[in-house]
């Protein structure tokens, strides 16, 4: 650190004594004077204000960018619904309960309570200008968020755990979390005496801010861009409030204030306030039972001839999609089945295993077997999207190598289409994993048609197929999947009635 300071000091001295720099100073005294004042570290109006202004306009541009993406339905927004669906498949009751408790720390009732507690503690310690800074950050950010919600009026995600009645963009929880807990970080660096305390408080509040935003995504009540925009709004008003406070402190004579209470008395009151706040949080959380969201599911009935034209009649995508909506492999199968159990039984008898759900245990096992090149016959699959939805089922079949790095696999999506005979319609793709790529996902064989024929043969051998028909779904193509693996296909697809 000393070496870096010494180098910077030497550079600064050389910069000021350079002949060309001296000439510029003489020719442009106003410009160089302005720059010098902006870089002055001894006054708030110098370098501190310059850095705050740079940060403010940078954050403002980021917020303007994500807002523009929302209005224009740009690529970031197209990824929102797929990310929401991705979180939906990871949802389980235990995690939902955990994140419900966590998301309460960004709810208005709890934040108002914590703000009053913080206000009283600051008042007891004669920090009145900090109180004004806190309330300006909260009031400004929440007002800005409320107005933005009214203007843009973005609907909430359909896969939410519970109902929220305000607009979605930007996230009020993310906004208030950044404003309030971000202020606590600033407060710690201004008032905490020990560096270790400042670092611990900073880390704790940063993690809390991130987790509150993440809870909104996991519970499905916000899109990713909503949370990001909320963070930016909270940060904007935090910068505004801190700038005003620092300017005020730089122009105010901070004489010692009168002591209201003895230090021990203030400690007792502070501890009592914190206990009240914690007890109120626990009580509120215990009785907090938001209205559950009943996810709508509309069913569309088709006659047998309509199955061939389902994609054109209902403007459905013929290809699977990446997270950002880019097309991947085309659909290879249209299967009609009485119910989920029927199609599961067909693949089971064909020698295919249903892949495990993605969770910490299955991911740990997958990582271990991939590293040591071992078998994992029901390994979870990388999520793939069709019509903005994650695949419903994934089946796999071991190759002769008997390793998790190589496997036949197929993904299927259960649609909301039902035949007049009462059969559900499932759409699927097929491919062969040939190895591990980036230690994250698999590399596929380019010949996906061979895998399509393998699945048809295996299902035919079960004797569970009523009839099968081959149709041309797309033109022959050479394409790439999300990880850049190339594939080729003749564009044919099978309609199979189980």
N, C-alpha and C positions, 0 to 999 in steps of 0.2 A: 504493500500500500504506500509506503514511504517513497519507493522508487517511482511509482506512478505520479505521486504528487510532485516529486522533484522534476520529472520529465515535463509535466504540464506547466510547472512554474518556469522552466527553461524555455519552453515553447512560447509562453505568453510574453516573456521578456524579449525574446528574439523577434516576435511579431511586432512589438511596439518600437523596436529599434531598427527595423528593416527600412532601408532607404525609400523603397517604393511606397511602403505604408505611410511613412512620414510625409511624402509628397502628396498622397491622397488626402491626408488630414489637413494639409495646408490649402489645397484646392477646394475641398468640400467640408468646411468646418461644421456646418449645420448637420450634415448627414452623419459625419463621424461622431459629433456630439450626441446626436440622437441615439446612435448605436451604443455609444459608451454608457449613456444613461440607462438604456434597456438592459445592459449587462452588469450594472452596478449591483454588487452583492450586499452592500451596506444598508440599502433602503428597500422597503417593500415594493416601491414603484419601479424598482430596477429589475434585476433578474427574477426574483420570486413572482412578480406580477406577469412578466414576460412568459415564464414557463406555464403559469396558470392559464393565461390567454391561449397559448398554443394548445394546451390540453383541452380547453373548452371548445375551441373551434374544431379540433380533431374529433372529439366525441360528438359534436353537433353534426359534422359531416357523416359520421358513421350512422347516426340516427336518421339523417336525411336519406342515406343510401338504402337502409332497410325499409324505410317507409315507402320510398320509390319502388322498391322491389315488390312490396305488398300491392301497391296501386297497379303496377304493370304485370302482376302475377309472374315475376321473374323466376329464375331457376331456384333461388333459395326458398321461395314460397312453395314451389312445386315439390320440394323435398319435405316440407312441413308435414303433410298428411301421411307420407310414408314413414317418417320418424315417429309420428303419433301411433301408427299401426304397429311399428316395431316395439315400442314400449308396451303396447297392449298385450303382446304375446309373452312378455316377461312378467306380467302382473300375477301376483298371488296374494292371498288374504293377509298373511303376516307382514309382507312388505307394504301393502296398502295401509294397514294400521300404523306402521312405523312412520310412513310419509305423511299420513293425516296428522299425526302429532307434530311432525316437523313443519308442515305447511302452516300450522296455527301460529308459529313464531313470526309469520309475515302477514297475519290477519289483522285488520284494522283495530279490533278490540284489544288484542294483546299489545300491538305497537303503541296505541294510545296509553295503555296502562304503563308500559315500560318508559314511555316518554315522560309521563308525569313523575314517575319514580326518579328518572334521571334529572328532571328539572328541579325537584326538591333537593336532591343530593348536591347539585351544582349551586343552588341558592344557599344552602347551608355552608358551602365553602366559598361564598362570595364570588362566584363566577357567572355574573349576570349576562355578560356578552356571549358566553358559550350557550346560554339558554336561548338567546335570540337567534344564534346561528343554527341551533338544532331545529327550532320551530320553523325557521325560514326554509330550511332544506326539506322538511317534511311537508309543510303546507304548499310550497312551490311545486314539488315533484308530484304530489297527489292531485293538485289542481290541473297541472299540465296533463297528467295521465287521464283524468276524468274528461277533459275537453277533447283530447285525442281520441278516446274511445267513442265519444259522441259523433265526432266528425267521420271517422273511418268505419265504425260500426261493424267490425269483423265478427262473424259468427264463431261460437265456441266449437272445439272439436266434437265429433259425434261419439267418440269412444271414451268420454269422460266417466270417471267413477261416480261422480255426483254432479248435480246441476248447479251451474252458476248463471246468474241472470243478467250480468253486465256483459258488455262487448269484450272481445278477446285481446285486442291489440291496443296498447302494450299491456304487459302483465303488471297489475297493481302490486302483487306480492313481491315480484322482483324489484320493482321501483322502490317500494318502501324499505325492502331489505337492504338495498344498496345505500339508500339515504340514511337510514337509522344506524345500522351496524357499521356502515362506512364512517359515519360520524364518530362512533365509539373508537374506531381505529385512529382517527385524527386526534381525538381527545386523549388517547393513551400516549401518543407521541408528544403531545403538548404538556401533559401533567404527570405522567408516570416518571418516577425518579430513576428507576433501574432499567437498563437496556433490555435485560431478560424479560421483565414484565411487559415492555412494549412489544417485543417480538411474540411472546405467547398470546397476548391479547389480539395482536394483528392476525396471527395464524388462525386462532379460534374464530374470529369474526369473518375472515375470508372463507373458511370452510363452511361456516353457517350460511353465508350469502349464497355460496354455490349450491349447497344442499337444499335451501329453500327454493331456488330456481329449478333445481332438478326435481324436487317434489311435485312442482306444477306440471312437469312433463310426464313423470311417472303416473300421476293420477289422471293424466289426460285432459286436464282442464285448460291447458294452454298449448300453443304450438311453440316450437323452438325459437322462431323469430319474435314471438311475443315476449318471451323471457329475455332474449338478447336486447330487444328494444327497451324493456323495463329497466334493465341494468343501466343502459345508456342514459335514460331520463333521470334516474336517481343520481348517477354520477354527474350529470350536467348541473343539477341543482346543488349537489354537494360542493362542486367547484365554485359555483356562484356564491354560496353561503360562506365558504372558507375565505374567498377573496375579499368579501365585504368585511368579514371579521378581522382579517389580517390588516386590511387598510385602516380600519377603525383603531386597532391596537397600535398601529404605527403613528397615528396622529393624536393619541390620547395619553395623558400623563397617568400612568398606572401607579397611583399612590396606594399604600397599604390600606386595606379596608378594615373596619372595626370587626373584632371577633364577636360573632353572635353567640356561639355556644362553645363549651370546652371540647377539646378533641375527643375525649372519651364519650361524651354525650352524643357527639356527631356520629361516632362509630356505632353506638347502640341504635340510634335512629336509622342509620344507613342499613344496618343488618336487619332491622325490623321491616324496613321498606322492601328489601330484597326477599325476605321470607313471605311477605304479603303478595308480592308479584309472582313468586314461584307457586304459592298456594292457589292463587287466582288462575294461573295458567293450567294447573293440574285439574282444578274444578271445572273450568270452562271446557277443557278437552274431554273430560269424563262425560259431560252432558251434551257434547257437540255431536249431533247426528244429522248431517246434511241429507237432503233428499236424494235418494239413489237415482241414477240415470238409467232408464230402461232403453237400451240401445235399439233403435228401430230396425226392423228386418222385413222388408217388403218382398213378397214372392211373386214371380212372373211365370205364368204357365205357357208352355209351348207344345205345339203338335209335332209329330215326328219329322215332317218335311222342314219345319222351321229350324230344326237343330243345325242344318247345313248352312243356314243364312243368319245364324245368331249374331255373328260379329258385325255384319253389314246392317242388319235390321235394328240393332241396338247400339251401334257405333262403339263397339267394344274393341279394345286393343288386341291385335293378333300376336303381339310379342310380349314377353316378360320385360321388366323394367329395372333399371338401376335405382339407387336411392334418389338421384336427381331427375329421374324420369326418362333417361335415355334407353332406347330399345335394345334388348338382348336377343336371346334365342326365341324363335316363334313357338307357338303352342303346337304340341305334337299329338295330343290326345284330347278327345271329347268323350268322356265316359258317363253313361247314365247308370245310376245305381239306386236301389230302393232306399238305402240309408247309409250312414257312415260304416256301420258294422259289416254291411255287404261288401263294400269295396275293400275294407280292411281284411276281411276273410279271403277275398280273391287274391290279394297280393301275398297274404300269408301262405296260402296253398301253392302259390307260384314260386315260393322260396325267397320272398323279399321280407325284410324286417323293417318295422316302423322305427324311424329314428327317434332317439331320446329328445325330450324337451331341453332347450338351452337353459341351463342354470349353473351356479358355481361348481356343483359336484360334477356335472357332465363335462363342463369346460376343462376342469382340472384333469379328469380322466382322458379327455381328448388330447390335451397338451402332452401328457405323459406318454401316451401310446404313440403319438406322432413323433416325439423326440427319439424314443427307443424303437421306432418302427415295429410296433406291436399291433395285434388285432384289436379292433373295437367294432364289433359287428352292428351295433345300433348307435353309432356316433351321431351327435347332432349335426345339422346341416347349416351352412351359411344362409341366412334369410334371403329370399328372392321375392320380387314384387311383380304382381300383375294387377292392373287396374287400381294401383295405389294400395293394394292389400298384400300382406305377407302370406306365403303359402300355408295352407291348412294342414297338409300331411306331407311327410317326406319318407320315402321308402328307399332302402339300400340293399345291395347284394354284394357279397364278397367276391373278389376275383381269385384267381389261382395263387396270387401272392399272399393272400390272407393277411393284409396289413391295412391300417387305417389310412395310409397314404394313397392306396388304390382301392377304388370301389365303384360299382355301378350305382347310380342313384337317380331317383325321379321325384319331382315335386308336383303336388296337386293343390288346386284351389277349389274349394267348394263355393259354387256360385248361388245366387238367389233365384236361379231358373229351375223350374220343375216341369216335367212333361205332363201331358194330360193323363198319362197312366200312373202318375204319382211318383216317378223316379226323379231324383235329384241329379243335377248336371255338374260334373267335375271336369276341370281343365288341367292338363299336365304337360310337363316337359321331361326330357331325359338326357343324361350325359354320363360320361365316364371320367372319374378322377384318376389322374395318372401320377400325381405327386403333390407335395406341399409347396406353396408359393408364399414367400415373405414370412413364413412361420405363422401365417394368419388364416389363409384360405387355400383351397385346392386349385391345382391346374387341371384343366379338362382336355380330353382328346378332341380334336377338331371335328371328327366324324360323328356328329350327334345322330345321324340317321341310323347308324348301326345299332345304337342303344335303343332307338325307337323300335326297331325290328326285334331286338332281344326281348323287350317287355311284351310285345304282342305275342311272340312265341311262348313265353312263360305263362301268360294269361290263358292262351289257347289250350295249352297242355292241362290246365286245371279242369277243363270241361264246363266252366262256369260262364262262358260267353254265349249269349243268345244269337247275336249276329254282329258282324263287323263290316265297316265300309271305309274305303280309303278315298279321301278328297284332297283337292289342291287348295290349301289355305292361303299360301303366299307364293310369290315367285321364288325360284332358286336364288339363294343369297350366300355371300361370304361376309360374315360379321364378326363382332367382338363382344365378349361379356364384360361385366363391370371391372374385372381385374386385367383386361387387355388380352385374354386368351382368344385366339381366333377359332371360328367354327364355320362349317359349310353344311348346307342342307338343300334338298330338292323342294322344300316347302310343302311336302305332303303331311297330312294328319289323318289319324284313325278315329272314326266314330265307333265306339264299342258299347254295346248294350249288355250289361251283366244280368 
